[in-house]
Amino acid sequence: MRDSGEFDVSSALLDWYDRHARAMPWRVAPADRAAGVMPDPYRVWLSEVMLQQTTVAAVRDYFMRFTNRWPTVQALAAAPDDQVMGEWAGLGYYARARNLLKCARVVADDYNSQFPDTYDALLKLPGIGPYTAAAISAIAFDRPETVLDGNVERVMARLYDIHDPLPGSKPLLKSKATVLTPVTRPGDYAQAVMDLGATICTPKSPACGICPVRDPCASRVAGTQAELPRKSPKKPKPTRYGHVYIAQGDNGALLLERRPDKGLLGGMLGWPGSEWTDAPAEVPPFPSDWQVLPSEVRHTFTHFHLILRIWTATLPADRPQDDLIIMDKHAFRPSDLPTVMRKAYDLWRST
C-alpha cells in the first residue's frame, strides 16, 4: 500500500472539493475563488463562532438573520447588546454571543473595522481560540494554517489508523494535519477536509467506497475505520436542580431578570429563580401564594443536566425588586429567551 506521503492527499481532496463543495451562505465557491473572489472575513468569523459546538443546519438561519440585520462588523459593533443576545437566543453557549460583541467592537475600534489577517493577531481578539484563528486565517486570507475540528480529527485518525484516544491524541492528529496542509489553496483545502469528514468520513458508516483518499487510508486497509477516532470515557454528567418564578400582571406584563454577565446564560433575559444546585432553596421574588406547576423543565448543558420547578403567581401592582424587569406583554418576545427559559415559558403557557 502507498502511504500518504506518496499519495498526494491534498491534491486529491482539492480536486474532490472542486466538484463537491457544500454550498453555504458564508462560503465562496471554489470556482468563484479561483476567479479572484475572496471571502468576507466578517462572514467567515461570524460563521466560525456560530459553528462552535453547533451543527451547520442549526446555524444557517441564525447566520442569515444576523447578516441581514448587521451586514458588516461596524453594524454589529454598534448594535445594542439586548438585540444581539435576543437574536442569538436558542443557539446556545451564550458566552459566544458576549464575546462576539466584544470582538466586533475591538475590530471596529482598534483595527479600523478590518480583521487582522494572521493567526497570531487573530488569537488576540476576544473569543477567538486556536481553532477559530486558524480557520479565519486560512479560509479568509489563504494562509497555510492547520485547521483541526472534530471532522478533521476523524479524517486524520482514520487516514493514519491512529488508535490513541482523544483528547490526548490531539497533538499527534494536528501534526499529521499540518504535514498535509498545502501552501497552495490552503483556504479551500481547510474547507475540503472538513467537508470530507462531514459528508463521507462520517462518524458512523463512513462511505469509504467514494472517498477521494481511500487508497492511502490505513484504517480502511486495516478494517478499523468504524472504530476511529477512539475517545477517552466521559465522566457521567451530574444533575442539578433549581426553581424559576413566572409572574404575570393583570395587564399581561411579565416579571423578568437580566442574568449576570459572567456564568451560564450570561447577559440573557430569564425568569427570576434560585441557584442551580443539589438542593436549591426556594427564593420567590416577592411574597405571594405561589403555585408550583406539575411539569418540570429538563435541560442538558455541556457539563450537567438541569431540572427546574416552575412556580407561578400574579404580579403585584407594586414593583417587587429594583433589579428585576417588568416587561409589557407587547414588548416580550419568547424568542429572546435562552432555550431553558423558553421551555419554562412554554410549559407555563400550556397549563
Secondary structure per residue as TSV (DSSP state, phi and psi in degrees):
chain	resnum	aa	ss	phi	psi
A	1	M	-	360.0	138.5
A	2	R	-	-75.0	139.7
A	3	D	-	-86.0	174.1
A	4	S	T	-68.1	-16.9
A	5	G	T	-72.4	-30.4
A	6	E	T	-85.8	-29.8
A	7	F	T	-93.1	126.5
A	8	D	T	-79.5	86.3
A	9	V	H	-60.2	-44.0
A	10	S	H	-61.0	-45.8
A	11	S	H	-65.1	-40.7
A	12	A	H	-62.4	-41.8
A	13	L	H	-67.8	-39.3
A	14	L	H	-67.0	-40.5
A	15	D	H	-60.3	-43.0
A	16	W	H	-65.5	-42.0
A	17	Y	H	-64.4	-37.1
A	18	D	H	-58.9	-28.5
A	19	R	H	-96.9	-27.8
A	20	H	H	-126.4	15.1
A	21	A	-	-56.9	135.3
A	22	R	-	-70.5	140.8
A	23	A	-	-85.0	123.8
A	24	M	-	-135.8	148.2
A	25	P	T	-66.2	-17.8
A	26	W	T	-100.7	0.0
A	27	R	-	-104.5	143.5
A	28	V	-	-95.0	124.1
A	29	A	-	-60.8	149.0
A	30	P	H	-57.2	-36.1
A	31	A	H	-65.8	-40.7
A	32	D	H	-67.5	-39.0
A	33	R	H	-65.0	-38.7
A	34	A	H	-63.8	-26.9
A	35	A	T	-84.8	2.1
A	36	G	T	104.6	2.4
A	37	V	-	-81.9	120.5
A	38	M	-	-102.9	148.2
A	39	P	-	-64.9	153.7
A	40	D	-	-79.8	116.0
A	41	P	H	-55.2	-32.3
A	42	Y	H	-61.6	-45.9
A	43	R	H	-69.6	-36.7
A	44	V	H	-64.1	-48.1
A	45	W	H	-59.7	-47.9
A	46	L	H	-60.4	-44.8
A	47	S	H	-65.1	-40.9
A	48	E	H	-65.9	-38.6
A	49	V	H	-65.7	-43.9
A	50	M	H	-65.0	-33.7
A	51	L	H	-79.6	-7.0
A	52	Q	T	-62.5	115.6
A	53	Q	T	58.0	28.5
A	54	T	S	-141.0	146.4
A	55	T	-	-79.2	157.3
A	56	V	H	-58.8	-42.8
A	57	A	H	-59.8	-39.0
A	58	A	H	-72.7	-27.8
A	59	V	H	-84.4	-30.4
A	60	R	H	-50.0	-53.5
A	61	D	H	-66.1	-39.1
A	62	Y	H	-62.3	-44.5
A	63	F	H	-60.6	-43.3
A	64	M	H	-66.0	-39.7
A	65	R	H	-65.6	-43.8
A	66	F	H	-61.3	-49.2
A	67	T	H	-73.4	-27.0
A	68	N	H	-69.9	-37.8
A	69	R	H	-82.8	-38.9
A	70	W	-	-130.4	85.0
A	71	P	-	-74.0	-11.7
A	72	T	S	-134.8	164.2
A	73	V	H	-66.2	-30.9
A	74	Q	H	-62.7	-44.0
A	75	A	H	-64.3	-41.4
A	76	L	H	-66.9	-41.1
A	77	A	H	-60.8	-32.0
A	78	A	T	-87.0	-6.0
A	79	A	S	-73.2	142.9
A	80	P	-	-63.2	143.1
A	81	D	H	-54.3	-43.7
A	82	D	H	-60.0	-39.3
A	83	Q	H	-67.2	-42.0
A	84	V	H	-67.4	-44.8
A	85	M	H	-63.8	-35.7
A	86	G	H	-65.4	-41.7
A	87	E	H	-67.7	-29.2
A	88	W	H	-77.7	-22.2
A	89	A	T	-50.7	131.4
A	90	G	T	98.7	-16.7
A	91	L	S	-84.5	-18.9
A	92	G	-	82.2	172.9
A	93	Y	-	48.5	65.2
A	94	Y	T	-69.8	-15.4
A	95	A	H	-60.5	-28.0
A	96	R	H	-61.5	-40.2
A	97	A	H	-68.0	-39.4
A	98	R	H	-65.1	-43.2
A	99	N	H	-69.3	-29.0
A	100	L	H	-59.5	-47.4
A	101	L	H	-65.6	-42.7
A	102	K	H	-59.2	-46.1
A	103	C	H	-64.9	-45.2
A	104	A	H	-58.2	-40.0
A	105	R	H	-72.8	-34.4
A	106	V	H	-66.2	-44.6
A	107	V	H	-62.7	-42.6
A	108	A	H	-67.2	-41.9
A	109	D	H	-84.7	-39.9
A	110	D	H	-102.5	-16.8
A	111	Y	S	-122.6	18.6
A	112	N	T	54.3	37.0
A	113	S	T	64.6	21.4
A	114	Q	-	-117.2	122.9
A	115	F	-	-66.3	136.8
A	116	P	-	-62.8	152.8
A	117	D	-	-108.1	11.4
A	118	T	S	-119.0	154.5
A	119	Y	H	-56.4	-49.6
A	120	D	H	-62.9	-40.9
A	121	A	H	-70.0	-40.6
A	122	L	H	-63.4	-35.7
A	123	L	H	-64.2	-20.0
A	124	K	T	-82.2	-10.9
A	125	L	S	-80.7	149.5
A	126	P	T	-58.6	134.0
A	127	G	T	78.6	3.4
A	128	I	-	-107.4	114.5
A	129	G	-	-101.4	-172.4
A	130	P	H	-57.4	-43.9
A	131	Y	H	-63.8	-49.9
A	132	T	H	-64.2	-39.4
A	133	A	H	-62.5	-42.1
A	134	A	H	-65.8	-42.5
A	135	A	H	-64.8	-44.3
A	136	I	H	-66.4	-45.8
A	137	S	H	-65.3	-34.6
A	138	A	H	-75.7	-53.2
A	139	I	H	-73.3	-44.0
A	140	A	H	-83.1	-30.9
A	141	F	H	-122.8	4.9
A	142	D	-	57.4	39.7
A	143	R	-	-94.8	141.8
A	144	P	-	-77.1	65.0
A	145	E	-	-95.8	150.5
A	146	T	-	-88.4	117.5
A	147	V	-	-98.4	122.2
A	148	L	-	-129.2	94.2
A	149	D	-	-107.9	-171.8
A	150	G	H	-60.9	-37.7
A	151	N	H	-64.5	-43.2
A	152	V	H	-68.6	-39.1
A	153	E	H	-57.8	-43.0
A	154	R	H	-65.9	-43.5
A	155	V	H	-61.5	-44.7
A	156	M	H	-66.9	-42.4
A	157	A	H	-59.8	-39.4
A	158	R	H	-78.7	-40.6
A	159	L	H	-59.3	-38.4
A	160	Y	T	-106.5	6.3
A	161	D	T	52.9	52.2
A	162	I	-	-91.4	120.4
A	163	H	-	-103.1	-4.6
A	164	D	S	-61.9	133.6
A	165	P	-	-77.2	149.7
A	166	L	B	-75.2	150.9
A	167	P	T	-86.3	-3.7
A	168	G	T	-63.0	-25.4
A	169	S	T	-85.6	0.5
A	170	K	H	-54.5	-46.6
A	171	P	H	-60.2	-39.7
A	172	L	H	-65.9	-44.0
A	173	L	H	-63.7	-38.2
A	174	K	H	-67.5	-37.1
A	175	S	H	-63.9	-37.8
A	176	K	H	-66.8	-42.7
A	177	A	H	-65.4	-35.0
A	178	T	H	-64.7	-41.5
A	179	V	H	-60.0	-35.0
A	180	L	H	-85.1	-16.9
A	181	T	-	-67.4	120.0
A	182	P	-	-84.8	158.3
A	183	V	S	-77.5	-32.0
A	184	T	S	-89.1	128.1
A	185	R	S	57.5	45.2
A	186	P	H	-64.6	-29.6
A	187	G	H	-66.3	-46.7
A	188	D	H	-64.8	-37.8
A	189	Y	H	-64.1	-42.7
A	190	A	H	-58.1	-41.8
A	191	Q	H	-73.7	-31.0
A	192	A	H	-64.6	-47.0
A	193	V	H	-70.5	-31.9
A	194	M	H	-68.5	-41.1
A	195	D	H	-62.5	-39.1
A	196	L	H	-59.4	-46.5
A	197	G	H	-66.4	-31.9
A	198	A	H	-79.5	-27.6
A	199	T	H	-116.5	-26.5
A	200	I	T	-122.2	-53.4
A	201	C	S	-86.8	58.1
A	202	T	-	-78.2	162.2
A	203	P	S	-56.9	-41.0
A	204	K	S	-117.7	142.0
A	205	S	S	50.7	60.6
A	206	P	-	-61.5	141.0
A	207	A	-	-87.4	69.4
A	208	C	G	-62.1	-29.1
A	209	G	G	-63.6	-25.5
A	210	I	G	-114.5	13.9
A	211	C	-	-76.3	131.5
A	212	P	T	-70.0	-13.8
A	213	V	T	-120.5	32.4
A	214	R	-	-68.2	-32.3
A	215	D	T	-60.4	-48.5
A	216	P	T	-87.2	5.3
A	217	C	-	-74.7	110.0
A	218	A	H	-66.6	-35.0
A	219	S	H	-72.8	-29.6
A	220	R	H	-64.9	-43.2
A	221	V	H	-64.1	-40.2
A	222	A	H	-79.1	-13.9
A	223	G	T	75.4	23.4
A	224	T	-	-109.0	6.3
A	225	Q	G	-59.3	-35.2
A	226	A	G	-70.3	-17.1
A	227	E	G	-87.7	-11.5
A	228	L	-	-111.6	151.2
A	229	P	S	-78.0	147.9
A	230	R	-	-76.6	151.5
A	231	K	B	-133.7	140.9
A	232	S	-	-64.6	144.3
A	233	P	-	-57.9	139.0
A	234	K	-	-87.7	145.5
A	235	K	-	-71.8	142.7
A	236	P	-	-62.7	142.9
A	237	K	-	-76.6	134.0
A	238	P	-	-74.5	164.8
A	239	T	E	-112.5	129.4
A	240	R	E	-112.9	163.1
A	241	Y	E	-130.4	159.6
A	242	G	E	-165.4	174.2
A	243	H	E	-125.2	140.6
A	244	V	E	-126.0	149.8
A	245	Y	E	-125.0	116.9
A	246	I	E	-110.1	116.3
A	247	A	E	-123.3	133.8
A	248	Q	E	-127.3	136.2
A	249	G	-	-81.2	171.1
A	250	D	T	-62.2	-26.3
A	251	N	T	-89.7	5.4
A	252	G	S	92.1	-5.2
A	253	A	-	-65.6	150.3
A	254	L	E	-120.2	149.0
A	255	L	E	-95.9	123.0
A	256	L	E	-132.1	167.9
A	257	E	E	-133.7	155.6
A	258	R	E	-97.8	119.2
A	259	R	-	-70.8	151.3
A	260	P	-	-55.4	150.5
A	261	D	S	-60.9	-36.1
A	262	K	S	-93.2	146.7
A	263	G	S	101.7	179.3
A	264	L	T	-60.2	139.0
A	265	L	T	59.5	28.1
A	266	G	T	-56.8	130.5
A	267	G	T	80.3	-1.5
A	268	M	-	-89.6	155.9
A	269	L	E	-72.6	147.8
A	270	G	E	-164.2	-179.8
A	271	W	-	-86.6	143.5
A	272	P	-	-55.8	147.0
A	273	G	B	-170.0	-173.3
A	274	S	-	-92.5	177.3
A	275	E	-	-70.0	161.6
A	276	W	-	-103.2	103.3
A	277	T	B	-140.6	-173.2
A	278	D	S	-69.5	-35.2
A	279	A	S	-143.1	77.5
A	280	P	-	-72.2	145.2
A	281	A	-	-78.8	150.5
A	282	E	-	-80.2	122.8
A	283	V	-	-132.8	67.6
A	284	P	-	-60.1	146.5
A	285	P	S	-73.2	-14.3
A	286	F	S	-160.2	155.4
A	287	P	-	-67.7	134.3
A	288	S	S	-171.2	176.1
A	289	D	-	-87.2	73.1
A	290	W	-	-67.9	134.6
A	291	Q	E	-114.3	134.5
A	292	V	E	-92.0	137.8
A	293	L	E	-77.7	151.5
A	294	P	E	-70.3	-23.7
A	295	S	E	-96.3	149.2
A	296	E	E	-117.1	150.8
A	297	V	E	-80.7	131.5
A	298	R	E	-123.4	124.6
A	299	H	E	-145.6	147.5
A	300	T	E	-118.2	124.4
A	301	F	-	-97.9	-179.8
A	302	T	S	-58.6	-40.8
A	303	H	S	-111.9	-2.9
A	304	F	-	-162.7	159.1
A	305	H	E	-92.2	150.1
A	306	L	E	-130.9	134.6
A	307	I	E	-123.4	123.5
A	308	L	E	-116.7	132.9
A	309	R	E	-89.0	139.9
A	310	I	E	-108.5	124.4
A	311	W	E	-112.3	143.8
A	312	T	E	-131.6	151.4
A	313	A	E	-161.2	171.3
A	314	T	E	-87.9	135.0
A	315	L	-	-73.4	125.9
A	316	P	-	-73.2	164.8
A	317	A	S	-67.9	-35.9
A	318	D	S	-77.9	142.2
A	319	R	-	-65.2	123.6
A	320	P	S	-65.1	-51.8
A	321	Q	-	-144.6	144.5
A	322	D	T	-64.7	-28.9
A	323	D	T	-86.7	2.2
A	324	L	S	-99.5	163.2
A	325	I	E	-115.8	127.2
A	326	I	E	-101.1	113.9
A	327	M	E	-109.9	127.3
A	328	D	-	-58.8	144.0
A	329	K	T	-61.0	-27.1
A	330	H	T	-78.1	-21.7
A	331	A	T	-89.7	-17.7
A	332	F	-	-78.6	130.5
A	333	R	-	-124.9	114.9
A	334	P	G	-54.7	-29.6
A	335	S	G	-66.7	-16.6
A	336	D	G	-78.7	-10.9
A	337	L	S	-84.2	146.1
A	338	P	-	-64.9	160.2
A	339	T	H	-54.6	-45.4
A	340	V	H	-63.6	-37.0
A	341	M	H	-74.2	-31.9
A	342	R	H	-70.2	-32.7
A	343	K	H	-61.0	-42.5
A	344	A	H	-62.5	-42.8
A	345	Y	H	-61.2	-45.1
A	346	D	H	-64.5	-39.9
A	347	L	H	-65.8	-41.1
A	348	W	H	-62.8	-43.8
A	349	R	H	-66.2	-28.9
A	350	S	T	-82.4	-6.9
A	351	T	-	-91.2	360.0
